[in-house]
């Protein structure tokens, strides 16, 4: 049976940048600069936000 290799992509959120993440934890400097803004969201909010290009509710996309 072939193995499945999971890769973690490396990135860093710079000061003043915003990031929407579906990770289950967040603390200062975890994803980059302490001056960055990191928001935690569920997968539905992340998908709606990716479609609209801003933090958005799933209802804005489907409804």
Number of C-alpha atoms within 10 A of each C-alpha: 3 4 5 6 6 6 6 6 5 6 8 13 18 16 12 10 13 15 14 17 17 13 11 8 8 12 8 12 15 12 18 16 16 15 14 18 18 21 13 15 16 12 13 14 21 19 17 19 19 13 13 13 9 12 18 17 15 17 10 11 13 7 5
